[in-house]
C-alpha cells in the first residue's frame, strides 16, 4: 500500500531521530555530573567504559570495599542521576527514539532486533549497545519492561501496555506457519505468507497486524532464528543455525545456487563466520565425499543432489542421458546432456563413448547403450525408436 504524506513525514522525522541517536554521549553527559567514584563504578558495572561489565565483587576488590557497599554506591548513583535537573532534557530524545521503534514493531521485540533498528542510521558499537541497555534498564525502567530470556522468549523489551500472553498467541501462529512451510523463508516471503494465511489483529491496537509487528514478535521467539542470509526458520534446523560442517556446506551451496569447488566452499564458510570454527578445505572435501547429498560434477567441484545431479562417472551419466532420451543420440546431443550434469571437458565425454562394452556407435554415427545379456529388449526399443 502506498505511503500517505503523513506516513512519509513521520518516517522522515524518525529517520532523523535515529541519525542523531547517540546514547554514549547522553550517558556521558549524565555521569559526569556524579562524583568520580560514582561515575567509575557505573561505567565498570554496565560496560560504559568500553570494556566488559564487571561484577560487584570485582569492583569491590578494585576499591577495597565489600560488594554490598559497591551495590549501595551504585544504587545511590542511579537515583542521583535520575534526579538531575537536566535529566529529562538529555534523556527525552533517547526515550522517544526507543518508544517509536517499539511502537512500530507492535510494542515488543527482542533486544537484538531493537538494537539493529536503533542503530540503523548511526554507529553500532559495543559501548553504544551497553549505553542503551543501561539507559533502558536503569534510567527508564518505569517506561520500558524487560523480558528476561526463558524457554519461550529471547531477551526482549516491551511497552507496559503490551500483553505478553496476546503476543505469545501471535508467535504461536508464526511458528506453525514456519512448520507448515518446512523451509527457510526470507523476511519478505515470510510476511507475505503470514498475511495470506492469517487475518490477525494486533493484540494491542485491534487493527490489522503490520509487517514490522510480525517480524518484531518473531524475533522474540527462542524457537525461531535467522541464518546469516537473513532467512527465518526453526532454531533446530541446520539450515538456520548450522552446527555441523555438513550444515554449513549445504547452506553455502544452496545460497550459491550452482556447483562450487571445495576450496571455494571452505572460503565462503569462513567469510560468513557461522561460528568461531575455521573451515579447512580437506575437512570440507571429506564431508563432500562422504555425504550422499552432494555429487561430484567436475574436478573438485560439487553440486547438490537435489538439483537433479546423478552420482557416478561420466560413462554413468551418458547411460542416464540415453535412457532418458529412450532413443539413439548424436555425439553432440550426448555431450549437451552430460554437460548439464557434469563440469568436464568435451574430450572426456568423447573418450567415454569409445567404451564399446557400454556404448554402441551405429552406422549413422548415433549412439545407443551397448546390448548386454538380459538387455536385448532395451536395445531393440532403442533401435526401433532411432
Residue pairs with C-beta under 8 A, 6 or more apart in sequence:
3 11
14 97
14 100
14 104
15 121
17 93
17 96
17 97
17 100
18 97
18 117
18 118
18 119
18 120
18 121
18 122
19 121
19 122
20 93
20 122
21 93
21 94
21 97
21 118
21 119
21 121
21 122
22 122
23 94
23 128
23 131
23 132
23 135
24 48
24 125
24 127
24 128
24 131
26 90
26 91
26 93
26 94
26 131
26 135
27 48
27 131
27 134
27 135
29 86
29 90
30 81
30 84
30 87
30 90
30 91
30 139
31 38
31 39
31 42
31 43
31 48
31 81
32 39
33 81
33 84
34 42
34 77
34 80
34 81
37 63
37 73
38 73
38 76
38 77
38 80
39 77
40 49
41 59
41 63
41 70
41 73
41 74
41 77
42 48
42 74
42 77
42 78
42 81
42 134
43 49
44 51
44 53
44 54
44 58
44 59
44 62
45 53
45 54
45 56
45 59
45 70
45 74
46 53
46 130
46 133
46 134
46 138
47 53
47 126
47 127
47 130
48 127
48 130
48 131
48 134
49 127
50 126
50 127
53 130
55 67
56 67
56 68
56 70
56 71
56 74
57 67
59 67
59 70
60 66
60 67
60 69
60 70
63 70
78 138
78 139
81 87
81 139
82 139
84 90
87 139
91 135
91 139
91 140
94 132
94 135
95 140
95 143
97 118
98 114
98 118
98 132
98 136
98 140
98 144
98 157
99 143
99 159
101 109
101 114
101 117
101 118
102 108
102 109
102 114
102 144
102 157
102 158
102 159
103 159
104 210
104 212
104 216
105 113
105 114
105 117
105 212
105 213
105 215
105 216
105 217
106 162
106 167
106 202
106 203
106 204
106 209
106 210
106 212
106 213
106 216
106 217
107 158
107 159
107 161
107 162
107 204
108 147
108 156
108 157
108 158
108 159
108 162
108 164
108 167
108 216
108 217
108 220
109 117
109 156
109 157
109 158
109 216
109 217
109 219
109 220
110 154
110 155
110 156
110 216
110 219
110 220
111 133
111 154
111 155
111 156
111 157
112 154
112 155
112 219
113 215
113 216
113 219
114 157
115 124
115 129
115 132
116 124
118 132
119 128
119 129
122 128
136 144
136 146
136 157
137 146
143 160
144 157
144 158
144 159
144 160
145 157
145 158
145 159
145 160
145 162
146 155
146 156
146 157
147 153
147 155
147 156
147 157
147 158
147 164
147 220
148 155
149 155
149 222
150 222
151 222
152 168
152 221
152 222
152 223
153 164
153 220
153 221
153 222
154 219
154 220
154 221
154 222
156 220
158 164
158 167
161 204
162 203
162 204
163 203
163 204
166 203
166 204
167 203
167 217
167 220
169 203
170 200
170 203
170 209
170 213
170 214
170 217
171 217
171 218
171 220
171 221
173 194
173 198
173 200
174 194
174 214
174 217
174 218
174 221
174 224
175 221
175 223
175 224
175 234
177 190
177 193
177 194
177 197
177 198
178 185
178 190
178 224
178 232
178 233
178 234
179 234
181 193
183 233
183 239
184 227
184 229
184 231
184 232
184 233
184 237
184 239
184 240
185 193
185 231
185 232
185 233
186 230
186 231
186 232
187 215
187 230
187 232
190 214
190 215
190 218
190 232
191 211
191 214
191 215
194 200
194 214
195 211
195 214
199 208
200 208
200 209
201 207
201 208
201 209
202 208
202 209
202 210
202 213
218 224
218 232
219 226
222 235
223 234
223 235
223 236
224 232
224 233
224 234
224 235
225 232
225 233
225 234
225 235
225 240
225 241
226 232
226 240
227 233
227 239
227 240
227 241
227 242
227 251
228 272
228 273
228 274
229 251
229 255
231 239
231 240
232 240
233 239
233 240
234 240
235 241
238 244
238 246
238 247
238 250
238 251
239 247
239 250
239 251
239 254
242 248
242 251
242 274
242 275
245 279
245 283
245 284
245 287
246 287
246 291
246 293
248 269
248 272
248 274
248 279
249 265
249 269
249 284
249 287
249 288
249 294
250 293
250 304
252 260
252 265
252 268
252 269
252 272
253 259
253 260
253 265
253 294
253 302
253 303
253 304
254 304
256 268
258 303
259 297
259 298
259 301
259 302
259 303
259 343
260 268
260 301
260 302
261 298
261 300
261 301
261 302
262 281
262 284
262 285
262 288
262 300
262 301
262 302
263 281
263 284
263 300
265 279
265 284
265 288
265 302
266 279
266 280
266 281
266 283
266 284
269 279
269 284
270 278
270 279
285 300
288 294
288 296
288 302
289 296
292 305
292 311
293 304
293 305
293 306
294 302
294 303
294 304
294 305
295 302
295 303
295 304
295 305
295 309
295 310
295 311
296 302
296 311
297 303
297 309
297 341
297 342
297 343
298 342
298 343
298 344
299 343
299 344
301 343
303 309
305 311
308 341
309 341
310 316
310 317
310 320
310 341
312 320
313 352
314 338
314 342
314 344
314 348
314 349
314 352
315 352
315 355
315 358
315 359
317 337
317 338
317 341
317 342
318 334
318 337
318 338
318 349
318 352
318 353
318 358
318 359
319 358
319 369
320 341
321 329
321 334
321 337
321 338
321 341
322 328
322 329
322 334
322 359
322 367
322 368
322 369
322 382
323 369
324 337
325 333
325 337
326 381
326 382
326 385
327 382
327 385
327 386
328 362
328 366
328 367
328 368
328 382
328 383
328 385
328 386
329 337
329 366
329 367
330 365
330 366
330 367
331 350
331 353
331 365
331 367
334 349
334 353
334 367
335 346
335 349
335 350
338 344
338 349
339 346
339 349
352 359
353 359
353 361
353 367
356 370
357 370
358 369
358 370
359 367
359 368
359 369
359 370
360 367
360 368
360 369
360 370
360 371
361 367
362 368
362 386
364 386
366 386
368 379
368 382
368 383
368 386
369 375
369 378
369 379
369 382
370 379
371 378
371 379
